[in-house]
Amino acid sequence: MRYTARQIALFFREAIRAENEQQARAICAANLGFSGGKETKNAINELLGE
């Protein structure tokens, strides 16, 4: 199967967006971990479905 230049560009744009989103989530997680407090407990409970 052959891909057009536009399809390749869209694929890489989406891959970069997904990577950036993952990095943003990691930063938020680290920030919550270091800050502690009620916000961290709420975030953990939300992730665990409690």
Secondary structure, 3 states (H helix, E strand, C coil): CCCCHHHHHHHHHHHHHHHHHHHHHHHHHHHHHHHCHHHHHHHHHHHHCC
